[in-house]
Amino acid sequence: MVAKIKKKLHESKAARWVVLIVVSFAMATNYYFYDALAPLADLIRMNLGFSSTEYGFFISAYSIPNVFLAMAVLGGIILDRIGIRITGFSFIFLMGLGGTITAYGASDAFLSGGVGYNFMNSFLTGYSPALKMMSLGFFIFGLGAETSIVVLSKVIVKWFKGRELALALGLNLAIGRLGAALAFTMSPRLIYPEWTTAIWFGAMLLWLGLLAFLFYMFMDLKLDRQVKINVKDPEDEFKWKDLKDLVTNRSVIYITLLCVTFYSAVFPFLKFAPDLLMNKFSMPRALAGDVTSYLMYGTILLTPLFGWVADNKGKSATLMYLGSALLIIAHLMFAKTYIEPRIPIVLLGIAFSLVPAAMWPAVTKIVRQSKLGTAYGFMFSVQNIGLWFFPLLIGFVLDTSNPFYRTEIGTLEFTGIQQDDLQYRGKYINRKGEPNANMSIHVNVSVFEDSISGNVIWREVHMVETNAGGEFDMHFGHGDVISNVDFSQLIEHVPYRAEIIATRRSQEARIYDGRFEADREGYFKTRVDQAYSHLYENTLRGSITLYDEDSGSRVWQENIRFFLDEQGSIKLPMGYGRLVFADPVYFGLDEGMHQAEVIKPLDYTNAMLVFSLLGFIGLVFAFLLKREDKTSGYGLERPNKDMD
């Protein structure tokens, strides 16, 4: 009788895909927290008093371990010495710890004199305790995050080598980037009841990622009891002795410098992108986060496509050249135009798919396999210098190129404004206390429900003119652009009549005119008459306008996109379209004990020119790399499959 051979755990397809889901979730929590604070940049400045330079310093703290502690090298050595389980648990634990410290540093518990406040206030007193505590937290998070990525990639190799390895690695990266995309989408929606809720949520996800890795550890332990799998690849080891050969190879230098300039023009940009969209385009926070997330969603879809092109059609050097050119165009659009911002975001997404898909496989053509690990480690280390330096630089550029104007209006002063029919006079002065005379400027106006850190019930943008003394006048509630309104304040004042206009192929139709009722979540649900059945099962553009039934006056209008299902039903989330009009009386601006803030929006022109310059420098290196390839014969323009 033949004994039945017991199947090893990693030979089970179901077990492998469970491992992929678990470790990819841990990866996604890493990516999520890294980008979760980007949509909160203005709240960090407002509530914690950070300058743009200090915000940039806080963001750059993430890369300090890789720049100054050589974690790109040490992390791999630690992994090889103590194995996947202990290394993974230790560094993912550091991620959770760092995320928690970051959230704590922004919390009222810390700011009111909590644990560590006095210590953080005892040194470098020119900088706030919150800045120091949050930077420490983000530093610890970065210390754990980068090595954990290496560990989780090794996990995929261990379980999928010789099977669906390329697919698994690709899905792992895609799920990680999905985490980043969700951060831009969810953080703006998690700022209630306290703005720090969004940070605490990201920290909680990191601990859930640790729990997921603990689950994986039990599976890994069971596998190790069945079979020993060596995941240590000599090609991945960083070898100092090989550095000499690499730094004397012009192609390696060109592709490394392209790497650092390209990634420095993308990742630091993402840390400022939602704030750019809110300041320059007056976008509501949620919409700014959504638009920024398009970049990540685009890379999830396009990177595999461009990877297939490089594998089967070649032209890797050309793809890098094209991606660098698109980077310049996109950043110049942000710097010098007011074009629809989704266009440059999509171009950046294409660029961020083109260059990595072509660049990383191209390294394998330039460098021998025995030196590949050293080459990747070298490129990664140089790349992190850029990710550390450029957030600092961009923050500094924002501070130096923006004459500061911010005024907090207390309850008593705002009561006087209410008595004066919401008229306000401000004075725009520079950092030296001198008036900025005879200028046209934008100012952002925020009205808070009850305190300067409370819920925002109204936000608008005014274009004003200063006089010889730097003074300007404006009317609260009558901004040139109304960027954000707490819609929940409106639905308490019923009844209203709603009018929905649908636009299709330049034709307008009033598809609904009747009673308006919103549920507690702010959704308006109704059904369109059968006369418009030809529009059913279509996504339409249009607008919704609300009228006071008693007076007939317009109180609200926003441009929307909505879907008519097969029964003609609509479900509209009110307050998430592009606001056209809102009547301030219906939001209580003329009554109640409110506070307000008037601030000049940040001008991102110079900052975006810095990113454009990085793209131009990268384009030069892409050109030099392509030219060098013609003489060196690495075959960067040939299909990757031909090089196997």
C-alpha positions as CSV (number, residue, x, y, z in Angstrom):
1,M,0.0,0.0,0.0
2,V,1.4,3.4,-1.1
3,A,1.5,6.0,1.7
4,K,-0.3,9.2,0.9
5,I,2.1,12.2,0.7
6,K,1.0,15.1,2.9
7,K,0.5,18.3,1.0
8,K,2.8,21.2,2.1
9,L,0.9,24.3,3.2
10,H,2.4,26.6,0.5
11,E,1.4,24.1,-2.1
12,S,-2.2,24.9,-1.3
13,K,-3.5,27.6,-3.6
14,A,-6.1,28.7,-1.0
15,A,-3.4,29.0,1.7
16,R,-1.2,31.1,-0.6
17,W,-4.0,33.5,-1.5
18,V,-5.0,33.9,2.2
19,V,-1.3,34.8,2.8
20,L,-1.4,37.3,0.0
21,I,-4.6,39.0,1.3
22,V,-3.3,39.1,4.9
23,V,0.1,40.6,4.1
24,S,-1.3,42.9,1.4
25,F,-3.7,44.3,4.0
26,A,-0.7,45.0,6.3
27,M,1.0,46.7,3.4
28,A,-2.1,48.8,2.7
29,T,-2.2,50.1,6.3
30,N,1.4,51.3,5.8
31,Y,0.5,53.1,2.6
32,Y,-2.7,54.5,4.1
33,F,-1.1,56.1,7.1
34,Y,1.8,57.6,5.0
35,D,-0.7,59.6,3.0
36,A,-3.5,60.1,5.6
37,L,-2.2,63.4,6.8
38,A,-1.8,65.1,3.4
39,P,-5.5,66.1,3.2
40,L,-5.1,67.6,6.7
41,A,-2.2,70.0,6.0
42,D,-4.3,73.1,6.5
43,L,-5.8,71.8,9.7
44,I,-2.3,71.0,11.0
45,R,-1.3,74.6,10.2
46,M,-4.5,76.0,11.7
47,N,-4.8,74.0,14.9
48,L,-1.2,73.4,15.7
49,G,0.3,76.6,14.3
50,F,2.8,74.8,12.0
51,S,4.4,76.9,9.2
52,S,4.7,75.3,5.8
53,T,8.4,74.7,6.5
54,E,7.5,72.9,9.8
55,Y,4.9,70.8,8.0
56,G,7.5,69.9,5.4
57,F,10.0,69.0,8.3
58,F,7.3,66.8,9.9
59,I,6.7,65.0,6.6
60,S,10.5,64.5,5.9
61,A,10.9,62.9,9.3
62,Y,9.6,59.7,7.7
63,S,12.7,59.4,5.4
64,I,15.3,60.2,8.1
65,P,15.9,56.5,9.0
66,N,16.7,55.7,5.4
67,V,18.9,58.7,4.8
68,F,20.9,58.9,8.1
69,L,20.5,55.4,9.6
70,A,20.9,53.4,6.3
71,M,17.8,51.3,7.0
72,A,17.7,50.3,3.3
73,V,20.8,48.3,4.1
74,L,20.4,47.5,7.8
75,G,16.8,46.4,7.4
76,G,17.8,43.7,4.9
77,I,20.7,42.5,7.2
78,I,18.3,42.3,10.2
79,L,15.8,40.3,8.1
80,D,18.5,37.9,7.0
81,R,19.8,37.4,10.5
82,I,16.6,37.0,12.6
83,G,14.1,35.9,10.0
84,I,10.7,37.0,8.6
85,R,8.5,36.5,11.7
86,I,10.5,38.4,14.3
87,T,11.6,41.1,11.9
88,G,8.1,41.6,10.5
89,F,6.5,41.8,13.9
90,S,9.1,44.2,15.3
91,F,9.0,46.7,12.5
92,I,5.2,46.6,12.0
93,F,5.0,47.2,15.8
94,L,7.2,50.2,15.3
95,M,4.7,51.4,12.6
96,G,1.8,51.2,15.0
97,L,3.8,52.8,17.8
98,G,4.9,55.7,15.5
99,G,1.4,56.2,14.2
100,T,0.0,56.4,17.7
101,I,2.7,58.9,18.8
102,T,1.9,61.0,15.7
103,A,-1.8,61.1,16.6
104,Y,-1.1,61.7,20.2
105,G,1.2,64.7,19.4
106,A,-1.8,66.4,17.7
107,S,-4.4,65.6,20.3
108,D,-5.9,67.8,23.0
109,A,-4.7,65.3,25.6
110,F,-1.0,66.1,24.7
111,L,-1.5,69.8,24.0
112,S,-3.2,70.3,27.4
113,G,0.0,69.1,29.2
114,G,-0.2,65.4,28.8
115,V,2.6,62.8,29.1
116,G,5.7,64.1,27.4
117,Y,4.6,67.7,26.8
118,N,6.9,69.2,29.4
119,F,9.8,67.2,28.1
120,M,9.1,68.3,24.5
121,N,8.8,71.8,25.7
122,S,12.2,71.7,27.5
123,F,14.5,71.9,24.4
124,L,14.5,73.7,21.0
125,T,11.9,76.0,22.5
126,G,11.6,77.9,19.2
127,Y,9.6,74.9,17.9
128,S,6.3,73.7,19.3
129,P,6.0,70.5,21.4
130,A,3.4,69.3,18.9
131,L,5.9,69.5,16.0
132,K,8.6,67.6,18.0
133,M,6.2,64.9,19.2
134,M,4.5,64.4,15.8
135,S,7.9,64.3,14.0
136,L,9.2,61.7,16.5
137,G,6.1,59.6,15.8
138,F,6.5,59.9,12.0
139,F,10.2,59.1,12.3
140,I,9.4,55.9,14.3
141,F,6.7,55.1,11.7
142,G,9.2,55.5,8.9
143,L,11.7,53.4,10.8
144,G,9.2,50.5,10.8
145,A,7.5,51.2,7.5
146,E,10.4,50.8,5.0
147,T,11.8,47.6,6.5
148,S,8.3,46.1,6.8
149,I,7.8,46.6,3.0
150,V,11.0,44.5,2.4
151,V,9.7,41.8,4.9
152,L,6.2,41.6,3.3
153,S,7.8,41.4,-0.2
154,K,9.9,38.5,1.1
155,V,6.8,36.8,2.4
156,I,5.3,36.9,-1.1
157,V,8.5,35.4,-2.5
158,K,8.5,32.6,0.1
159,W,5.0,31.5,-0.6
160,F,4.7,32.1,-4.4
161,K,8.2,31.5,-5.7
162,G,7.9,29.1,-8.7
163,R,4.2,29.7,-8.9
164,E,2.3,32.9,-9.4
165,L,5.1,35.2,-8.1
166,A,4.8,38.0,-10.6
167,L,1.1,38.2,-10.3
168,A,1.2,38.1,-6.5
169,L,3.9,40.8,-6.3
170,G,1.9,43.0,-8.6
171,L,-1.3,42.5,-6.6
172,N,0.5,43.2,-3.4
173,L,1.7,46.6,-4.8
174,A,-1.7,47.4,-6.2
175,I,-3.4,46.8,-2.9
176,G,-0.8,48.9,-1.2
177,R,-1.5,51.8,-3.6
178,L,-5.2,51.2,-3.0
179,G,-4.5,51.9,0.6
180,A,-2.9,55.2,-0.3
181,A,-5.8,56.2,-2.6
182,L,-8.3,55.4,0.2
183,A,-6.3,57.7,2.5
184,F,-6.9,60.7,0.3
185,T,-10.6,59.8,0.0
186,M,-11.3,58.9,3.7
187,S,-9.2,61.3,5.7
188,P,-11.2,64.4,4.7
189,R,-14.4,62.5,5.7
190,L,-13.1,61.5,9.1
191,I,-12.4,64.9,10.6
192,Y,-15.6,64.9,12.6
193,P,-16.2,65.3,15.5
194,E,-12.5,66.2,15.9
195,W,-10.1,66.7,13.1
196,T,-7.6,64.3,14.8
197,T,-10.1,61.5,14.3
198,A,-8.6,61.0,10.8
199,I,-5.1,60.5,12.3
200,W,-6.3,58.2,15.0
201,F,-8.1,56.1,12.5
202,G,-4.9,55.7,10.5
203,A,-3.1,54.6,13.7
204,M,-5.8,52.1,14.4
205,L,-5.4,50.6,11.0
206,L,-1.7,50.1,11.7
207,W,-2.5,48.0,14.7
208,L,-5.0,46.0,12.7
209,G,-2.1,45.4,10.2
210,L,0.0,44.1,13.1
211,L,-2.9,41.7,14.1
212,A,-3.0,40.5,10.4
213,F,0.7,39.8,10.5
214,L,0.3,37.9,13.8
215,F,-2.2,35.7,11.9
216,Y,0.3,35.2,9.2
217,M,3.0,34.2,11.7
218,F,1.0,31.2,12.7
219,M,0.7,30.1,9.1
220,D,4.4,30.7,8.5
221,L,5.4,28.7,11.7
222,K,3.3,25.8,10.4
223,L,5.0,26.0,7.0
224,D,8.5,26.1,8.5
225,R,7.7,22.9,10.5
226,Q,6.8,21.2,7.2
227,V,9.6,22.5,4.9
228,K,12.5,25.0,5.0
229,I,12.4,27.6,2.3
230,N,15.4,29.8,1.8
231,V,14.3,33.3,0.8
232,K,17.7,34.8,1.1
233,D,18.8,35.8,-2.4
234,P,22.4,36.8,-2.9
235,E,21.3,39.1,-5.7
236,D,19.3,41.2,-3.3
237,E,22.2,41.7,-0.8
238,F,23.7,45.2,-0.6
239,K,27.5,44.8,-1.2
240,W,29.7,47.8,-0.4
241,K,32.5,46.4,-2.5
242,D,30.3,46.6,-5.6
243,L,29.6,50.3,-5.1
244,K,32.8,51.4,-6.8
245,D,31.8,49.6,-10.0
246,L,28.3,51.1,-9.9
247,V,29.3,54.7,-9.3
248,T,31.7,54.6,-12.2
249,N,29.0,53.3,-14.6
250,R,27.4,56.3,-16.3
251,S,24.1,54.5,-17.0
252,V,23.7,53.6,-13.4
253,I,24.3,57.2,-12.4
254,Y,21.8,58.5,-14.9
255,I,19.1,56.1,-14.0
256,T,19.7,56.7,-10.2
257,L,19.5,60.4,-10.7
258,L,16.4,60.0,-12.8
259,C,14.9,57.9,-9.9
260,V,15.6,60.5,-7.3
261,T,14.3,63.5,-9.3
262,F,11.2,61.7,-10.5
263,Y,10.1,60.3,-7.2
264,S,11.0,63.6,-5.5
265,A,8.6,65.3,-7.9
266,V,5.8,62.8,-7.1
267,F,5.7,61.7,-3.5
268,P,6.4,65.1,-1.9
269,F,3.9,66.6,-4.3
270,L,1.2,64.2,-3.0
271,K,1.8,65.5,0.6
272,F,0.9,69.0,-0.6
273,A,-1.6,68.2,-3.4
274,P,-4.9,68.3,-1.4
275,D,-3.8,71.6,0.1
276,L,-2.9,73.0,-3.3
277,L,-6.3,72.1,-4.7
278,M,-8.1,73.7,-1.7
279,N,-6.0,76.9,-1.9
280,K,-5.8,77.4,-5.6
281,F,-9.0,75.9,-6.8
282,S,-11.2,76.5,-3.7
283,M,-12.1,72.8,-3.6
284,P,-13.9,71.4,-0.6
285,R,-11.6,69.1,1.4
286,A,-13.4,65.9,0.5
287,L,-13.3,66.7,-3.2
288,A,-9.6,67.7,-3.1
289,G,-8.8,64.3,-1.5
290,D,-10.9,62.5,-4.1
291,V,-9.2,64.3,-7.0
292,T,-5.7,63.6,-5.6
293,S,-6.6,59.9,-5.2
294,Y,-7.1,59.6,-9.0
295,L,-3.4,59.6,-9.4
296,M,-3.1,56.4,-7.3
297,Y,-6.1,54.7,-8.9
298,G,-4.5,55.5,-12.3
299,T,-1.2,53.8,-11.4
300,I,-3.1,50.7,-10.2
301,L,-4.6,50.3,-13.7
302,L,-1.8,51.7,-15.9
303,T,1.4,50.3,-14.4
304,P,0.7,46.7,-15.4
305,L,-0.2,47.9,-18.9
306,F,3.0,49.9,-19.4
307,G,5.0,47.0,-17.9
308,W,3.5,44.7,-20.5
309,V,4.5,47.2,-23.2
310,A,8.1,47.3,-21.9
311,D,8.2,43.5,-21.8
312,N,6.8,42.8,-25.2
313,K,7.4,46.0,-27.3
314,G,10.5,47.5,-25.6
315,K,11.2,51.2,-25.6
316,S,12.0,51.4,-21.9
317,A,14.2,54.4,-22.3
318,T,11.6,56.2,-24.4
319,L,8.9,55.4,-21.8
320,M,11.1,57.0,-19.1
321,Y,11.7,60.0,-21.4
322,L,7.9,60.4,-22.1
323,G,7.0,60.0,-18.4
324,S,9.5,62.7,-17.4
325,A,8.0,65.1,-20.0
326,L,4.5,64.5,-18.8
327,L,5.7,65.3,-15.3
328,I,6.9,68.7,-16.4
329,I,3.7,69.5,-18.3
330,A,1.5,68.5,-15.3
331,H,3.4,70.5,-12.8
332,L,3.5,73.6,-15.1
333,M,-0.3,73.3,-15.5
334,F,-0.6,73.6,-11.7
335,A,1.9,76.4,-11.5
336,K,0.7,78.7,-14.3
337,T,-2.8,77.8,-15.3
338,Y,-6.3,77.3,-13.8
339,I,-7.1,74.4,-16.1
340,E,-9.4,71.8,-14.7
341,P,-7.1,70.2,-12.0
342,R,-8.2,66.6,-12.9
343,I,-6.3,67.0,-16.2
344,P,-2.8,67.4,-14.7
345,I,-3.6,64.9,-12.0
346,V,-4.4,62.3,-14.7
347,L,-1.2,63.2,-16.5
348,L,0.8,62.7,-13.3
349,G,-0.9,59.3,-12.9
350,I,0.2,58.4,-16.4
351,A,3.8,59.6,-15.7
352,F,3.9,57.7,-12.4
353,S,2.9,54.6,-14.3
354,L,5.3,55.0,-17.2
355,V,8.6,55.7,-15.4
356,P,8.5,52.9,-12.7
357,A,7.2,50.3,-15.1
358,A,10.1,51.0,-17.4
359,M,12.9,52.0,-14.9
360,W,13.1,49.1,-12.5
361,P,13.2,46.3,-15.1
362,A,15.8,48.5,-17.0
363,V,18.2,48.2,-14.1
364,T,18.4,44.4,-14.7
365,K,19.8,45.2,-18.2
366,I,22.4,47.6,-17.0
367,V,23.7,45.8,-13.9
368,R,24.8,42.1,-13.7
369,Q,22.6,39.9,-11.5
370,S,25.3,39.4,-9.0
371,K,25.3,43.2,-8.3
372,L,21.6,43.7,-8.6
373,G,20.9,43.9,-4.9
374,T,23.6,46.4,-4.4
375,A,22.3,48.5,-7.3
376,Y,18.7,48.6,-5.9
377,G,19.9,49.4,-2.4
378,F,22.1,52.2,-3.8
379,M,19.2,53.7,-5.8
380,F,16.8,53.3,-2.9
381,S,19.2,55.1,-0.5
382,V,19.7,58.0,-3.0
383,Q,16.0,58.2,-3.6
384,N,15.3,58.7,0.1
385,I,17.6,61.6,0.2
386,G,15.2,63.4,-2.2
387,L,12.2,62.3,-0.2
388,W,13.8,63.7,2.9
389,F,15.0,67.0,1.4
390,F,12.3,68.1,-0.9
391,P,9.3,68.3,1.6
392,L,11.6,70.6,3.6
393,L,12.4,72.7,0.5
394,I,8.8,72.9,-0.7
395,G,7.6,74.0,2.8
396,F,10.4,76.7,2.9
397,V,9.4,77.9,-0.6
398,L,5.8,78.2,0.4
399,D,6.6,80.2,3.5
400,T,9.0,82.6,1.8
401,S,6.8,83.2,-1.3
402,N,3.6,83.8,0.7
403,P,3.3,87.1,2.6
404,F,1.4,85.9,5.6
405,Y,-2.1,87.1,6.5
406,R,-4.3,85.4,9.1
407,T,-6.8,86.9,11.5
408,E,-8.8,85.1,14.1
409,I,-12.2,86.7,14.8
410,G,-13.5,86.0,18.3
411,T,-17.1,85.7,19.4
412,L,-17.5,89.3,20.6
413,E,-16.0,90.7,17.3
414,F,-18.1,88.5,15.2
415,T,-21.2,89.6,17.0
416,G,-20.3,93.2,15.9
417,I,-19.9,92.0,12.4
418,Q,-23.4,90.4,12.6
419,Q,-24.8,93.7,13.8
420,D,-23.1,95.5,10.8
421,D,-24.9,93.3,8.3
422,L,-21.9,90.9,8.1
423,Q,-19.6,93.6,6.8
424,Y,-15.9,93.2,7.7
425,R,-12.8,95.3,7.3
426,G,-9.4,93.7,7.4
427,K,-5.8,94.8,7.0
428,Y,-3.2,92.9,5.0
429,I,0.3,93.4,6.3
430,N,3.6,91.6,5.6
431,R,5.9,89.8,8.1
432,K,7.6,93.1,9.0
433,G,4.2,94.7,9.9
434,E,4.1,96.8,6.7
435,P,0.9,97.1,4.7
436,N,0.6,95.3,1.3
437,A,-0.9,98.3,-0.5
438,N,-3.0,98.4,-3.7
439,M,-3.0,94.7,-4.3
440,S,-5.6,92.2,-5.6
441,I,-5.6,89.2,-3.3
442,H,-7.7,86.2,-2.5
443,V,-8.7,85.5,1.1
444,N,-10.3,82.4,2.6
445,V,-13.1,82.9,5.2
446,S,-14.1,80.2,7.6
447,V,-16.9,80.5,10.1
448,F,-16.9,78.1,13.0
449,E,-19.9,76.8,14.9
450,D,-18.7,77.8,18.4
451,S,-14.9,78.0,18.6
452,I,-11.8,78.4,16.4
453,S,-11.2,74.6,16.5
454,G,-14.9,73.7,16.2
455,N,-17.0,72.6,13.2
456,V,-16.8,74.7,10.1
457,I,-20.3,75.8,9.1
458,W,-19.3,78.1,6.2
459,R,-16.2,78.6,4.1
460,E,-15.8,80.9,1.1
461,V,-13.2,82.7,-1.0
462,H,-13.2,86.5,-1.7
463,M,-11.2,88.5,-4.2
464,V,-10.5,91.8,-2.5
465,E,-8.6,95.0,-3.2
466,T,-6.3,96.6,-0.6
467,N,-6.0,100.4,-0.3
468,A,-2.9,102.4,0.4
469,G,-3.0,101.3,4.0
470,G,-3.4,97.6,3.2
471,E,-7.1,97.6,4.3
472,F,-9.8,95.7,2.4
473,D,-13.6,95.3,2.8
474,M,-15.7,92.2,2.3
475,H,-19.1,90.9,3.1
476,F,-19.4,87.6,5.0
477,G,-21.7,85.1,3.3
478,H,-21.2,86.7,-0.2
479,G,-17.9,85.3,-1.4
480,D,-16.9,84.9,-5.0
481,V,-16.7,81.2,-4.3
482,I,-18.5,79.3,-1.6
483,S,-16.2,76.3,-1.0
484,N,-17.7,74.5,1.9
485,V,-21.0,74.6,3.9
486,D,-22.3,72.3,6.6
487,F,-25.3,71.0,4.8
488,S,-26.8,69.6,8.0
489,Q,-27.5,73.2,9.1
490,L,-29.8,73.6,6.1
491,I,-32.0,70.6,6.3
492,E,-33.3,71.7,9.7
493,H,-35.1,74.6,7.9
494,V,-37.9,72.8,6.1
495,P,-39.9,72.8,3.9
496,Y,-38.1,73.3,0.6
497,R,-38.9,72.7,-3.1
498,A,-36.2,71.0,-5.1
499,E,-35.5,71.4,-8.8
500,I,-33.2,69.0,-10.6
501,I,-31.8,69.9,-14.0
502,A,-30.2,67.1,-16.1
503,T,-27.7,67.9,-18.9
504,R,-27.0,65.4,-21.7
505,R,-25.5,66.2,-25.0
506,S,-25.8,69.9,-24.4
507,Q,-29.5,69.5,-23.8
508,E,-31.1,70.5,-20.5
509,A,-34.2,69.0,-19.0
510,R,-36.0,69.8,-15.7
511,I,-36.5,66.2,-14.6
512,Y,-37.8,66.9,-11.1
513,D,-39.7,69.8,-9.5
514,G,-41.2,69.0,-6.2
515,R,-40.9,68.4,-2.4
516,F,-37.4,68.1,-0.9
517,E,-36.7,65.8,2.0
518,A,-33.2,64.7,3.1
519,D,-32.5,61.8,5.5
520,R,-30.2,62.1,8.5
521,E,-27.2,61.2,6.3
522,G,-28.0,64.1,4.0
523,Y,-29.2,62.0,1.1
524,F,-32.1,63.1,-1.1
525,K,-34.0,60.2,-2.6
526,T,-36.7,60.6,-5.3
527,R,-38.0,59.1,-8.5
528,V,-38.1,60.8,-12.0
529,D,-41.2,60.8,-14.0
530,Q,-41.7,58.1,-16.7
531,A,-41.5,60.9,-19.3
532,Y,-37.8,60.8,-18.9
533,S,-37.4,57.1,-19.2
534,H,-34.9,57.6,-22.1
535,L,-32.5,58.9,-19.5
536,Y,-32.9,55.9,-17.2
537,E,-29.7,53.8,-16.5
538,N,-27.4,56.7,-17.3
539,T,-24.9,58.8,-15.4
540,L,-25.9,62.4,-15.9
541,R,-24.6,65.9,-15.1
542,G,-26.7,68.7,-13.9
543,S,-27.7,70.7,-10.8
544,I,-30.0,70.7,-7.8
545,T,-31.5,73.9,-6.6
546,L,-33.5,74.3,-3.3
547,Y,-36.2,77.1,-2.9
548,D,-37.9,78.2,0.3
549,E,-41.5,77.1,-0.2
550,D,-42.9,80.1,1.7
551,S,-40.9,82.9,0.0
552,G,-39.9,81.2,-3.2
553,S,-36.3,82.4,-2.8
554,R,-33.3,80.3,-3.8
555,V,-31.4,79.1,-0.8
556,W,-29.1,76.4,-2.3
557,Q,-27.7,75.3,-5.6
558,E,-24.9,72.9,-6.5
559,N,-23.7,71.2,-9.7
560,I,-23.8,67.5,-9.4
561,R,-23.3,64.2,-11.2
562,F,-25.8,61.5,-10.5
563,F,-27.1,58.1,-11.7
564,L,-30.7,57.3,-12.8
565,D,-31.4,53.6,-12.2
566,E,-33.6,51.4,-14.4
567,Q,-36.7,52.6,-12.3
568,G,-35.8,56.3,-12.6
569,S,-34.7,56.6,-8.9
570,I,-32.0,59.0,-7.8
571,K,-30.0,59.0,-4.6
572,L,-28.1,62.3,-4.2
573,P,-25.5,63.0,-1.4
574,M,-26.2,66.6,-0.7
575,G,-23.3,69.0,-0.3
576,Y,-20.8,67.0,-2.3
577,G,-21.2,68.7,-5.6
578,R,-19.7,72.0,-6.7
579,L,-21.5,74.6,-4.7
580,V,-22.9,77.5,-6.8
581,F,-25.0,79.4,-4.3
582,A,-25.9,79.3,-0.6
583,D,-27.9,81.8,1.4
584,P,-26.0,82.7,4.5
585,V,-29.2,83.4,6.5
586,Y,-30.3,79.8,6.3
587,F,-27.0,78.7,7.9
588,G,-27.3,81.1,10.8
589,L,-24.3,83.4,9.9
590,D,-26.4,86.4,11.0
591,E,-27.1,84.9,14.5
592,G,-25.4,82.7,17.0
593,M,-22.1,82.8,18.9
594,H,-19.7,82.1,16.1
595,Q,-16.0,82.6,15.6
596,A,-14.2,83.0,12.3
597,E,-10.9,83.0,10.6
598,V,-9.7,85.1,7.6
599,I,-6.6,83.9,5.9
600,K,-4.9,84.5,2.6
601,P,-4.7,81.2,0.6
602,L,-1.2,79.9,-0.1
603,D,0.2,80.7,-3.6
604,Y,1.7,77.4,-4.8
605,T,3.2,78.9,-8.0
606,N,6.8,78.8,-6.9
607,A,6.5,75.4,-5.2
608,M,5.1,73.9,-8.4
609,L,7.9,75.5,-10.4
610,V,10.3,73.6,-8.1
611,F,8.5,70.4,-9.0
612,S,8.6,71.3,-12.7
613,L,12.4,71.9,-12.4
614,L,12.8,68.5,-10.9
615,G,10.9,67.0,-13.8
616,F,13.1,68.9,-16.3
617,I,16.3,67.7,-14.6
618,G,14.8,64.1,-14.7
619,L,14.1,64.6,-18.4
620,V,17.8,65.5,-19.0
621,F,18.9,62.3,-17.2
622,A,16.4,60.3,-19.2
623,F,17.8,61.8,-22.4
624,L,21.4,61.0,-21.3
625,L,20.4,57.5,-20.4
626,K,18.9,56.9,-23.8
627,R,21.9,58.3,-25.5
628,E,24.3,56.3,-23.3
629,D,22.3,53.1,-24.2
630,K,23.2,53.6,-27.9
631,T,26.9,53.4,-27.1
632,S,26.8,50.9,-24.3
633,G,24.4,48.5,-25.9
634,Y,22.4,47.5,-22.9
635,G,19.3,47.2,-25.0
636,L,17.0,49.4,-23.1
637,E,14.8,49.9,-26.2
638,R,14.5,46.2,-26.9
639,P,11.7,44.1,-25.4
640,N,12.5,42.8,-21.9
641,K,11.5,39.3,-23.0
642,D,14.2,39.3,-25.6
643,M,16.8,39.7,-22.8
644,D,15.8,36.6,-20.9
